[in-house]
């Protein structure tokens, strides 16, 4: 009987995780990916304040769902590696403006939540 209960519990939890991942909105994913790109660029270009701010924006503004975290990390890694391939670092003010726009997009994507 305990085995059946464990299987039912595992199925319920996996179903809840799949439902949460299915809840990922295209606008939300796009905003999180842009924040990840900004984060990766800021990491590679030694802009620690913007790194912290972009990560904090995702942490506080996006749902705590694996899909969003993975999108942020993948975009961060891609942008960081692109900078390592010789991409020019933007100045801090330009990167900050991009971050402000991305913050607004994230807020708009999840305003109804």
MOPAC internal coordinates of N, CA, C and O (Angstrom, degrees):
PM7 1SCF
backbone

  N    0.0000 0     0.00 0     0.00 0    0    0    0
  C    1.4422 1     0.00 0     0.00 0    1    0    0
  C    1.5353 1   110.81 1     0.00 0    2    1    0
  O    1.2310 1   120.69 1   141.63 1    3    2    1
  N    1.3383 1   116.28 1   -38.37 1    3    2    1
  C    1.4635 1   118.99 1   178.72 1    5    3    2
  C    1.5237 1   111.06 1   -63.65 1    6    5    3
  O    1.2310 1   120.82 1   144.98 1    7    6    5
  N    1.3257 1   116.04 1   -35.02 1    7    6    5
  C    1.4621 1   120.64 1   179.06 1    9    7    6
  C    1.5150 1   111.94 1   -63.18 1   10    9    7
  O    1.2310 1   120.48 1   138.89 1   11   10    9
  N    1.3176 1   116.70 1   -41.11 1   11   10    9
  C    1.4650 1   120.84 1   178.67 1   13   11   10
  C    1.5202 1   110.11 1   -65.93 1   14   13   11
  O    1.2310 1   120.82 1   137.68 1   15   14   13
  N    1.3293 1   116.04 1   -42.32 1   15   14   13
  C    1.4664 1   119.79 1   179.42 1   17   15   14
  C    1.5268 1   110.70 1   -62.32 1   18   17   15
  O    1.2310 1   120.64 1   140.73 1   19   18   17
  N    1.3268 1   116.39 1   -39.27 1   19   18   17
  C    1.4675 1   120.01 1   179.47 1   21   19   18
  C    1.5224 1   111.05 1   -65.97 1   22   21   19
  O    1.2310 1   120.32 1   139.94 1   23   22   21
  N    1.3248 1   116.99 1   -40.06 1   23   22   21
  C    1.4635 1   120.75 1   179.06 1   25   23   22
  C    1.5245 1   110.46 1   -65.82 1   26   25   23
  O    1.2310 1   120.63 1   136.66 1   27   26   25
  N    1.3215 1   116.41 1   -43.34 1   27   26   25
  C    1.4696 1   120.49 1   178.92 1   29   27   26
  C    1.5248 1   110.20 1   -62.79 1   30   29   27
  O    1.2310 1   120.21 1   136.90 1   31   30   29
  N    1.3200 1   117.19 1   -43.10 1   31   30   29
  C    1.4619 1   120.95 1   178.68 1   33   31   30
  C    1.5263 1   110.75 1   -63.07 1   34   33   31
  O    1.2310 1   120.24 1   134.66 1   35   34   33
  N    1.3218 1   117.15 1   -45.34 1   35   34   33
  C    1.4685 1   120.42 1   179.86 1   37   35   34
  C    1.5246 1   110.83 1   -62.39 1   38   37   35
  O    1.2310 1   120.35 1   137.97 1   39   38   37
  N    1.3253 1   116.94 1   -42.03 1   39   38   37
  C    1.4620 1   120.71 1   178.34 1   41   39   38
  C    1.5219 1   110.79 1   -62.72 1   42   41   39
  O    1.2310 1   120.59 1   137.02 1   43   42   41
  N    1.3206 1   116.48 1   -42.98 1   43   42   41
  C    1.4669 1   120.50 1  -179.63 1   45   43   42
  C    1.5227 1   111.34 1   -62.54 1   46   45   43
  O    1.2310 1   120.79 1   136.32 1   47   46   45
  N    1.3222 1   116.10 1   -43.68 1   47   46   45
  C    1.4643 1   119.80 1   179.99 1   49   47   46
  C    1.5232 1   111.29 1   -66.67 1   50   49   47
  O    1.2310 1   120.06 1   138.71 1   51   50   49
  N    1.3286 1   117.49 1   -41.29 1   51   50   49
  C    1.4643 1   119.05 1   179.66 1   53   51   50
  C    1.5232 1   110.67 1   -67.17 1   54   53   51
  O    1.2310 1   120.09 1   143.65 1   55   54   53
  N    1.3187 1   117.44 1   -36.35 1   55   54   53
  C    1.4667 1   121.01 1   177.27 1   57   55   54
  C    1.5304 1   110.21 1   -64.43 1   58   57   55
  O    1.2310 1   120.26 1   139.56 1   59   58   57
  N    1.3308 1   117.10 1   -40.44 1   59   58   57
  C    1.4696 1   120.51 1   178.66 1   61   59   58
  C    1.5239 1   110.64 1   -64.02 1   62   61   59
  O    1.2310 1   120.19 1   140.11 1   63   62   61
  N    1.3275 1   117.25 1   -39.89 1   63   62   61
  C    1.4690 1   120.55 1   178.85 1   65   63   62
  C    1.5249 1   110.97 1   -66.05 1   66   65   63
  O    1.2310 1   120.29 1   137.91 1   67   66   65
  N    1.3320 1   117.05 1   -42.09 1   67   66   65
  C    1.4633 1   120.06 1   178.67 1   69   67   66
  C    1.5233 1   111.18 1   -65.17 1   70   69   67
  O    1.2310 1   120.45 1   141.06 1   71   70   69
  N    1.3203 1   116.75 1   -38.94 1   71   70   69
  C    1.4654 1   120.03 1   178.37 1   73   71   70
  C    1.5187 1   110.38 1   -64.79 1   74   73   71
  O    1.2310 1   120.17 1   140.85 1   75   74   73
  N    1.3251 1   117.27 1   -39.15 1   75   74   73
  C    1.4626 1   120.18 1   179.05 1   77   75   74
  C    1.5207 1   110.62 1   -66.02 1   78   77   75
  O    1.2310 1   120.01 1   139.19 1   79   78   77
  N    1.3540 1   117.60 1   -40.81 1   79   78   77
  C    1.4570 1   120.41 1   178.16 1   81   79   78
  C    1.5256 1   111.42 1   -65.80 1   82   81   79
  O    1.2310 1   120.40 1   144.44 1   83   82   81
  N    1.3229 1   116.83 1   -35.56 1   83   82   81
  C    1.4611 1   120.62 1   179.54 1   85   83   82
  C    1.5197 1   111.30 1   -67.64 1   86   85   83
  O    1.2310 1   120.59 1   161.82 1   87   86   85
  N    1.3273 1   116.47 1   -18.18 1   87   86   85
  C    1.4571 1   122.42 1  -178.54 1   89   87   86
  C    1.5302 1   112.12 1   -78.34 1   90   89   87
  O    1.2310 1   119.92 1   177.74 1   91   90   89
  N    1.3216 1   117.75 1    -2.26 1   91   90   89
  C    1.4610 1   121.62 1  -177.36 1   93   91   90
  C    1.5275 1   110.17 1   -67.14 1   94   93   91
  O    1.2310 1   121.06 1   -58.86 1   95   94   93
  N    1.3248 1   115.58 1   121.14 1   95   94   93
  C    1.4647 1   120.09 1   179.92 1   97   95   94
  C    1.5273 1   109.76 1   -88.37 1   98   97   95
  O    1.2310 1   119.94 1   -34.01 1   99   98   97
  N    1.3374 1   117.72 1   145.99 1   99   98   97
  C    1.4687 1   120.25 1   177.86 1  101   99   98
  C    1.5291 1   112.19 1   -59.60 1  102  101   99
  O    1.2310 1   120.48 1   142.14 1  103  102  101
  N    1.3355 1   116.69 1   -37.86 1  103  102  101
  C    1.4695 1   119.92 1   179.06 1  105  103  102
  C    1.5235 1   110.67 1   -66.53 1  106  105  103
  O    1.2310 1   120.95 1   139.52 1  107  106  105
  N    1.3302 1   115.79 1   -40.48 1  107  106  105
  C    1.4595 1   120.18 1   178.72 1  109  107  106
  C    1.5119 1   112.00 1   -64.94 1  110  109  107
  O    1.2310 1   120.75 1   135.81 1  111  110  109
  N    1.3330 1   116.17 1   -44.19 1  111  110  109
  C    1.4672 1   120.32 1   178.65 1  113  111  110
  C    1.5223 1   110.25 1   -62.18 1  114  113  111
  O    1.2310 1   120.02 1   135.60 1  115  114  113
  N    1.3204 1   117.57 1   -44.40 1  115  114  113
  C    1.4708 1   120.95 1  -179.81 1  117  115  114
  C    1.5243 1   110.88 1   -61.12 1  118  117  115
  O    1.2310 1   120.20 1   138.01 1  119  118  117
  N    1.3188 1   117.22 1   -41.99 1  119  118  117
  C    1.4668 1   120.75 1   179.82 1  121  119  118
  C    1.5257 1   110.80 1   -66.77 1  122  121  119
  O    1.2310 1   120.35 1   137.31 1  123  122  121
  N    1.3269 1   116.93 1   -42.69 1  123  122  121
  C    1.4675 1   121.02 1   179.32 1  125  123  122
  C    1.5274 1   110.31 1   -65.07 1  126  125  123
  O    1.2310 1   120.25 1   139.45 1  127  126  125
  N    1.3350 1   117.13 1   -40.55 1  127  126  125
  C    1.4674 1   119.97 1   178.08 1  129  127  126
  C    1.5235 1   111.47 1   -64.40 1  130  129  127
  O    1.2310 1   119.79 1   139.90 1  131  130  129
  N    1.3164 1   118.00 1   -40.10 1  131  130  129
  C    1.4696 1   120.25 1   177.64 1  133  131  130
  C    1.5226 1   110.22 1   -63.57 1  134  133  131
  O    1.2310 1   120.48 1   138.59 1  135  134  133
  N    1.3261 1   116.68 1   -41.41 1  135  134  133
  C    1.4666 1   119.63 1   176.58 1  137  135  134
  C    1.5283 1   110.72 1   -63.44 1  138  137  135
  O    1.2310 1   119.86 1   143.88 1  139  138  137
  N    1.3184 1   117.87 1   -36.12 1  139  138  137
  C    1.4602 1   121.22 1   175.86 1  141  139  138
  C    1.5220 1   112.05 1   -65.02 1  142  141  139
  O    1.2310 1   120.78 1   137.62 1  143  142  141
  N    1.3364 1   116.11 1   -42.38 1  143  142  141
  C    1.4779 1   119.27 1   177.64 1  145  143  142
  C    1.5304 1   110.54 1   -62.04 1  146  145  143
  O    1.2310 1   120.68 1   137.49 1  147  146  145
  N    1.3109 1   116.30 1   -42.51 1  147  146  145
  C    1.4677 1   120.18 1   178.12 1  149  147  146
  C    1.5220 1   109.65 1   -63.63 1  150  149  147
  O    1.2310 1   120.13 1   137.63 1  151  150  149
  N    1.3226 1   117.36 1   -42.37 1  151  150  149
  C    1.4567 1   121.89 1   179.67 1  153  151  150
  C    1.5298 1   110.99 1   -60.91 1  154  153  151
  O    1.2310 1   120.22 1   133.71 1  155  154  153
  N    1.3349 1   117.18 1   -46.29 1  155  154  153
  C    1.4608 1   120.58 1   179.85 1  157  155  154
  C    1.5148 1   112.72 1   -64.08 1  158  157  155
  O    1.2310 1   120.84 1   139.44 1  159  158  157
  N    1.3219 1   116.00 1   -40.56 1  159  158  157
  C    1.4656 1   120.57 1   177.42 1  161  159  158
  C    1.5207 1   110.17 1   -64.76 1  162  161  159
  O    1.2310 1   120.73 1   135.18 1  163  162  161
  N    1.3225 1   116.21 1   -44.82 1  163  162  161
  C    1.4682 1   120.29 1   179.86 1  165  163  162
  C    1.5257 1   111.17 1   -63.73 1  166  165  163
  O    1.2310 1   120.19 1   141.28 1  167  166  165
  N    1.3296 1   117.23 1   -38.72 1  167  166  165
  C    1.4693 1   120.29 1   176.64 1  169  167  166
  C    1.5230 1   111.03 1   -60.51 1  170  169  167
  O    1.2310 1   120.77 1   130.64 1  171  170  169
  N    1.3248 1   116.14 1   -49.36 1  171  170  169
  C    1.4603 1   121.03 1  -176.77 1  173  171  170
  C    1.5211 1   112.52 1   -69.56 1  174  173  171
  O    1.2310 1   120.60 1   152.99 1  175  174  173
  N    1.3214 1   116.46 1   -27.01 1  175  174  173
  C    1.4669 1   120.94 1  -175.56 1  177  175  174
  C    1.5298 1   112.95 1  -101.86 1  178  177  175
  O    1.2310 1   120.65 1  -163.02 1  179  178  177
  N    1.3214 1   116.37 1    16.98 1  179  178  177
  C    1.4671 1   122.32 1   175.01 1  181  179  178
  C    1.5259 1   112.67 1    55.70 1  182  181  179
  O    1.2310 1   121.02 1  -126.90 1  183  182  181
  N    1.3317 1   115.65 1    53.10 1  183  182  181
  C    1.4664 1   122.37 1   176.37 1  185  183  182
  C    1.5350 1   107.73 1  -118.61 1  186  185  183
  O    1.2310 1   119.68 1  -108.49 1  187  186  185
  N    1.3511 1   118.21 1    71.51 1  187  186  185
  C    1.4684 1   120.57 1  -171.99 1  189  187  186
  C    1.5313 1   114.64 1   -61.37 1  190  189  187
  O    1.2310 1   119.63 1   147.95 1  191  190  189
  N    1.3074 1   118.31 1   -32.05 1  191  190  189
  C    1.4668 1   119.48 1   179.27 1  193  191  190
  C    1.5280 1   110.69 1   -65.67 1  194  193  191
  O    1.2310 1   120.31 1   141.64 1  195  194  193
  N    1.3361 1   117.01 1   -38.36 1  195  194  193
  C    1.4622 1   120.62 1   179.26 1  197  195  194
  C    1.5277 1   111.25 1   -74.02 1  198  197  195
  O    1.2310 1   120.20 1   147.99 1  199  198  197
  N    1.3247 1   117.23 1   -32.01 1  199  198  197
  C    1.4681 1   121.02 1   174.29 1  201  199  198
  C    1.5219 1   109.12 1   -59.99 1  202  201  199
  O    1.2310 1   121.21 1   129.19 1  203  202  201
  N    1.3157 1   115.29 1   -50.81 1  203  202  201
  C    1.4623 1   120.69 1  -179.03 1  205  203  202
  C    1.5215 1   111.63 1   -61.52 1  206  205  203
  O    1.2310 1   120.93 1   135.68 1  207  206  205
  N    1.3066 1   115.83 1   -44.32 1  207  206  205
  C    1.4673 1   120.53 1  -178.00 1  209  207  206
  C    1.5275 1   111.73 1   -65.43 1  210  209  207
  O    1.2310 1   119.93 1   137.24 1  211  210  209
  N    1.3255 1   117.75 1   -42.76 1  211  210  209
  C    1.4711 1   119.81 1  -179.38 1  213  211  210
  C    1.5242 1   110.92 1   -66.70 1  214  213  211
  O    1.2310 1   120.28 1   138.11 1  215  214  213
  N    1.3042 1   117.07 1   -41.89 1  215  214  213
  C    1.4683 1   120.44 1   178.47 1  217  215  214
  C    1.5266 1   110.35 1   -65.08 1  218  217  215
  O    1.2310 1   120.30 1   137.53 1  219  218  217
  N    1.3199 1   117.04 1   -42.47 1  219  218  217
  C    1.4624 1   120.96 1   179.34 1  221  219  218
  C    1.5279 1   110.97 1   -63.47 1  222  221  219
  O    1.2310 1   120.40 1   142.09 1  223  222  221
  N    1.3256 1   116.84 1   -37.91 1  223  222  221
  C    1.4653 1   120.76 1   179.12 1  225  223  222
  C    1.5203 1   111.06 1   -60.33 1  226  225  223
  O    1.2310 1   120.30 1   135.65 1  227  226  225
  N    1.3200 1   117.03 1   -44.35 1  227  226  225
  C    1.4631 1   120.36 1   179.17 1  229  227  226
  C    1.5252 1   110.31 1   -68.92 1  230  229  227
  O    1.2310 1   120.57 1   137.17 1  231  230  229
  N    1.3210 1   116.51 1   -42.83 1  231  230  229
  C    1.4588 1   120.82 1  -178.24 1  233  231  230
  C    1.5194 1   112.26 1   -60.85 1  234  233  231
  O    1.2310 1   120.55 1   140.06 1  235  234  233
  N    1.3119 1   116.55 1   -39.94 1  235  234  233
  C    1.4650 1   119.75 1  -176.96 1  237  235  234
  C    1.5203 1   113.96 1   -94.93 1  238  237  235
  O    1.2310 1   119.66 1   161.54 1  239  238  237
  N    1.3321 1   118.25 1   -18.46 1  239  238  237
  C    1.4535 1   120.12 1  -172.76 1  241  239  238
  C    1.5125 1   116.93 1  -108.14 1  242  241  239
  O    1.2310 1   120.01 1   162.94 1  243  242  241
  N    1.3291 1   117.59 1   -17.06 1  243  242  241
  C    1.4700 1   120.53 1  -178.70 1  245  243  242
  C    1.5237 1   109.53 1  -108.04 1  246  245  243
  O    1.2310 1   120.26 1   -28.31 1  247  246  245
  N    1.3230 1   117.11 1   151.69 1  247  246  245
  C    1.4662 1   120.00 1   176.16 1  249  247  246
  C    1.5291 1   110.46 1   -59.72 1  250  249  247
  O    1.2310 1   120.79 1   -30.87 1  251  250  249
  N    1.3000 1   116.09 1   149.13 1  251  250  249
  C    1.4660 1   121.95 1  -179.51 1  253  251  250
  C    1.5281 1   108.99 1   -82.88 1  254  253  251
  O    1.2310 1   121.34 1  -108.03 1  255  254  253
  N    1.3256 1   115.04 1    71.97 1  255  254  253
  C    1.4587 1   122.71 1  -177.62 1  257  255  254
  C    1.5234 1   107.84 1  -125.63 1  258  257  255
  O    1.2310 1   120.87 1   -40.41 1  259  258  257
  N    1.3212 1   115.94 1   139.59 1  259  258  257
  C    1.4622 1   121.26 1  -175.46 1  261  259  258
  C    1.5256 1   112.47 1   -53.41 1  262  261  259
  O    1.2310 1   120.10 1   139.99 1  263  262  261
  N    1.3120 1   117.42 1   -40.01 1  263  262  261
  C    1.4659 1   121.28 1  -176.02 1  265  263  262
  C    1.5346 1   111.46 1   -57.70 1  266  265  263
  O    1.2310 1   120.46 1   138.42 1  267  266  265
  N    1.3106 1   116.72 1   -41.58 1  267  266  265
  C    1.4659 1   120.09 1   179.36 1  269  267  266
  C    1.5265 1   111.02 1   -70.13 1  270  269  267
  O    1.2310 1   120.12 1   139.13 1  271  270  269
  N    1.3239 1   117.37 1   -40.87 1  271  270  269
  C    1.4580 1   120.38 1   177.97 1  273  271  270
  C    1.5180 1   112.54 1   -62.69 1  274  273  271
  O    1.2310 1   120.97 1   138.15 1  275  274  273
  N    1.3244 1   115.74 1   -41.85 1  275  274  273
  C    1.4610 1   119.76 1   178.71 1  277  275  274
  C    1.5256 1   111.53 1   -66.62 1  278  277  275
  O    1.2310 1   120.33 1   141.46 1  279  278  277
  N    1.3215 1   116.97 1   -38.54 1  279  278  277
  C    1.4726 1   120.49 1   178.34 1  281  279  278
  C    1.5247 1   110.22 1   -63.87 1  282  281  279
  O    1.2310 1   120.41 1   137.94 1  283  282  281
  N    1.3318 1   116.83 1   -42.06 1  283  282  281
  C    1.4645 1   121.43 1   179.25 1  285  283  282
  C    1.5280 1   110.39 1   -63.33 1  286  285  283
  O    1.2310 1   120.46 1   132.42 1  287  286  285
  N    1.3243 1   116.73 1   -47.58 1  287  286  285
  C    1.4641 1   120.75 1  -178.20 1  289  287  286
  C    1.5278 1   112.06 1   -64.98 1  290  289  287
  O    1.2310 1   120.29 1   137.91 1  291  290  289
  N    1.3277 1   117.05 1   -42.09 1  291  290  289
  C    1.4701 1   120.12 1   179.86 1  293  291  290
  C    1.5256 1   110.93 1   -63.58 1  294  293  291
  O    1.2310 1   120.45 1   136.96 1  295  294  293
  N    1.3205 1   116.75 1   -43.04 1  295  294  293
  C    1.4689 1   120.30 1   179.20 1  297  295  294
  C    1.5257 1   110.87 1   -67.63 1  298  297  295
  O    1.2310 1   120.43 1   142.10 1  299  298  297
  N    1.3307 1   116.78 1   -37.90 1  299  298  297
  C    1.4669 1   120.80 1   176.75 1  301  299  298
  C    1.5235 1   110.14 1   -60.36 1  302  301  299
  O    1.2310 1   120.63 1   130.19 1  303  302  301
  N    1.3277 1   116.40 1   -49.81 1  303  302  301
  C    1.4703 1   120.63 1  -178.54 1  305  303  302
  C    1.5224 1   111.87 1   -61.47 1  306  305  303
  O    1.2310 1   120.23 1   135.81 1  307  306  305
  N    1.3259 1   117.17 1   -44.19 1  307  306  305
  C    1.4681 1   120.52 1  -179.16 1  309  307  306
  C    1.5275 1   111.34 1   -62.45 1  310  309  307
  O    1.2310 1   120.42 1   136.26 1  311  310  309
  N    1.3219 1   116.80 1   -43.74 1  311  310  309
  C    1.4663 1   120.20 1  -179.71 1  313  311  310
  C    1.5273 1   111.21 1   -67.70 1  314  313  311
  O    1.2310 1   120.51 1   140.33 1  315  314  313
  N    1.3296 1   116.64 1   -39.67 1  315  314  313
  C    1.4573 1   120.56 1   178.76 1  317  315  314
  C    1.5294 1   110.15 1   -62.46 1  318  317  315
  O    1.2310 1   120.53 1   134.49 1  319  318  317
  N    1.3253 1   116.60 1   -45.51 1  319  318  317
  C    1.4651 1   120.44 1   179.60 1  321  319  318
  C    1.5226 1   111.89 1   -66.09 1  322  321  319
  O    1.2310 1   120.11 1   144.19 1  323  322  321
  N    1.3203 1   117.39 1   -35.81 1  323  322  321
  C    1.4713 1   120.65 1   177.61 1  325  323  322
  C    1.5230 1   110.50 1   -62.35 1  326  325  323
  O    1.2310 1   120.33 1   140.61 1  327  326  325
  N    1.3078 1   116.97 1   -39.39 1  327  326  325
  C    1.4677 1   120.31 1   177.93 1  329  327  326
  C    1.5258 1   110.08 1   -64.84 1  330  329  327
  O    1.2310 1   120.47 1   145.23 1  331  330  329
  N    1.3157 1   116.70 1   -34.77 1  331  330  329
  C    1.4596 1   120.95 1   178.69 1  333  331  330
  C    1.5219 1   113.05 1   -70.50 1  334  333  331
  O    1.2310 1   120.15 1   163.38 1  335  334  333
  N    1.3190 1   117.32 1   -16.62 1  335  334  333
  C    1.4652 1   122.37 1   178.73 1  337  335  334
  C    1.5207 1   111.90 1   -91.29 1  338  337  335
  O    1.2310 1   120.54 1  -167.71 1  339  338  337
  N    1.3151 1   116.57 1    12.29 1  339  338  337
  C    1.4551 1   119.95 1   174.76 1  341  339  338
  C    1.5095 1   115.88 1   102.77 1  342  341  339
  O    1.2310 1   119.82 1  -172.87 1  343  342  341
  N    1.3214 1   117.95 1     7.13 1  343  342  341
  C    1.4663 1   119.25 1   176.68 1  345  343  342
  C    1.5284 1   109.28 1   -64.43 1  346  345  343
  O    1.2310 1   120.83 1   -35.73 1  347  346  345
  N    1.3064 1   116.01 1   144.27 1  347  346  345
  C    1.4612 1   120.93 1  -178.66 1  349  347  346
  C    1.5256 1   110.16 1   -77.17 1  350  349  347
  O    1.2310 1   120.83 1   -41.81 1  351  350  349
  N    1.3215 1   116.02 1   138.19 1  351  350  349
  C    1.4640 1   120.74 1   177.89 1  353  351  350
  C    1.5273 1   109.98 1   -76.55 1  354  353  351
  O    1.2310 1   120.42 1   -49.66 1  355  354  353
  N    1.3311 1   116.81 1   130.34 1  355  354  353
  C    1.4619 1   118.95 1   174.93 1  357  355  354
  C    1.5263 1   109.48 1   -72.63 1  358  357  355
  O    1.2310 1   120.72 1   -22.32 1  359  358  357
  N    1.3280 1   116.24 1   157.68 1  359  358  357
  C    1.4636 1   117.17 1   176.67 1  361  359  358
  C    1.5264 1   108.61 1   -71.60 1  362  361  359
  O    1.2310 1   121.09 1   -19.84 1  363  362  361
  N    1.3153 1   115.52 1   160.16 1  363  362  361
  C    1.4567 1   121.68 1  -176.03 1  365  363  362
  C    1.5164 1   113.82 1   -58.67 1  366  365  363
  O    1.2310 1   120.29 1   142.04 1  367  366  365
  N    1.3228 1   117.06 1   -37.96 1  367  366  365
  C    1.4681 1   120.46 1  -178.93 1  369  367  366
  C    1.5296 1   111.31 1   -66.25 1  370  369  367
  O    1.2310 1   120.24 1   138.18 1  371  370  369
  N    1.3207 1   117.14 1   -41.82 1  371  370  369
  C    1.4704 1   120.63 1   179.18 1  373  371  370
  C    1.5256 1   110.74 1   -65.81 1  374  373  371
  O    1.2310 1   120.62 1   138.01 1  375  374  373
  N    1.3162 1   116.42 1   -41.99 1  375  374  373
  C    1.4586 1   120.24 1   178.85 1  377  375  374
  C    1.5299 1   110.78 1   -66.58 1  378  377  375
  O    1.2310 1   120.61 1   143.44 1  379  378  377
  N    1.3129 1   116.44 1   -36.56 1  379  378  377
  C    1.4632 1   120.80 1   176.93 1  381  379  378
  C    1.5293 1   111.47 1   -64.17 1  382  381  379
  O    1.2310 1   120.33 1   140.77 1  383  382  381
  N    1.3317 1   116.98 1   -39.23 1  383  382  381
  C    1.4730 1   120.27 1   177.42 1  385  383  382
  C    1.5269 1   110.89 1   -65.13 1  386  385  383
  O    1.2310 1   120.70 1   139.30 1  387  386  385
  N    1.3281 1   116.27 1   -40.70 1  387  386  385
  C    1.4717 1   119.61 1   175.75 1  389  387  386
  C    1.5218 1   110.91 1   -61.35 1  390  389  387
  O    1.2310 1   121.05 1   140.31 1  391  390  389
  N    1.3234 1   115.59 1   -39.69 1  391  390  389
  C    1.4594 1   120.47 1   179.62 1  393  391  390
  C    1.5252 1   110.94 1   -65.11 1  394  393  391
  O    1.2310 1   120.32 1   137.44 1  395  394  393
  N    1.3268 1   117.00 1   -42.56 1  395  394  393
  C    1.4709 1   120.11 1   177.70 1  397  395  394
  C    1.5230 1   111.26 1   -59.15 1  398  397  395
  O    1.2310 1   120.19 1   136.05 1  399  398  397
  N    1.3197 1   117.24 1   -43.95 1  399  398  397
  C    1.4671 1   121.25 1   179.38 1  401  399  398
  C    1.5310 1   110.50 1   -64.51 1  402  401  399
  O    1.2310 1   120.37 1   138.59 1  403  402  401
  N    1.3223 1   116.89 1   -41.41 1  403  402  401
  C    1.4639 1   120.70 1   179.62 1  405  403  402
  C    1.5273 1   111.27 1   -67.14 1  406  405  403
  O    1.2310 1   120.30 1   143.13 1  407  406  405
  N    1.3182 1   117.02 1   -36.87 1  407  406  405
  C    1.4703 1   120.44 1   176.41 1  409  407  406
  C    1.5247 1   110.57 1   -61.32 1  410  409  407
  O    1.2310 1   120.62 1   137.90 1  411  410  409
  N    1.3229 1   116.42 1   -42.10 1  411  410  409
  C    1.4637 1   120.42 1   179.04 1  413  411  410
  C    1.5259 1   111.15 1   -65.90 1  414  413  411
  O    1.2310 1   120.29 1   139.89 1  415  414  413
  N    1.3305 1   117.06 1   -40.11 1  415  414  413
  C    1.4700 1   120.33 1   177.56 1  417  415  414
  C    1.5211 1   111.17 1   -62.96 1  418  417  415
  O    1.2310 1   120.43 1   138.40 1  419  418  417
  N    1.3259 1   116.79 1   -41.60 1  419  418  417
  C    1.4614 1   120.45 1   179.25 1  421  419  418
  C    1.5243 1   110.27 1   -64.33 1  422  421  419
  O    1.2310 1   121.00 1   134.96 1  423  422  421
  N    1.3200 1   115.70 1   -45.04 1  423  422  421
  C    1.4646 1   120.08 1   179.50 1  425  423  422
  C    1.5295 1   110.56 1   -60.78 1  426  425  423
  O    1.2310 1   120.05 1   137.60 1  427  426  425
  N    1.3176 1   117.51 1   -42.40 1  427  426  425
  C    1.4680 1   121.15 1   179.27 1  429  427  426
  C    1.5316 1   111.04 1   -66.51 1  430  429  427
  O    1.2310 1   120.42 1   142.32 1  431  430  429
  N    1.3201 1   116.80 1   -37.68 1  431  430  429
  C    1.4688 1   120.50 1  -178.40 1  433  431  430
  C    1.5210 1   112.29 1   -65.73 1  434  433  431
  O    1.2310 1   120.54 1   148.68 1  435  434  433
  N    1.3251 1   116.57 1   -31.32 1  435  434  433
  C    1.4630 1   119.99 1  -176.16 1  437  435  434
  C    1.5215 1   113.23 1  -115.60 1  438  437  435
  O    1.2310 1   120.18 1  -161.18 1  439  438  437
  N    1.3203 1   117.25 1    18.82 1  439  438  437
  C    1.4701 1   121.17 1  -178.62 1  441  439  438
  C    1.5222 1   112.14 1   -62.82 1  442  441  439
  O    1.2310 1   119.92 1   146.50 1  443  442  441
  N    1.3030 1   117.76 1   -33.50 1  443  442  441
  C    1.4672 1   121.19 1  -176.22 1  445  443  442
  C    1.5265 1   112.58 1   -79.35 1  446  445  443
  O    1.2310 1   119.87 1   172.24 1  447  446  445
  N    1.3033 1   117.86 1    -7.76 1  447  446  445
  C    1.4792 1   120.42 1  -176.79 1  449  447  446
  C    1.4906 1   111.79 1   -83.89 1  450  449  447
  O    1.2310 1   120.10 1   180.00 1  451  450  449

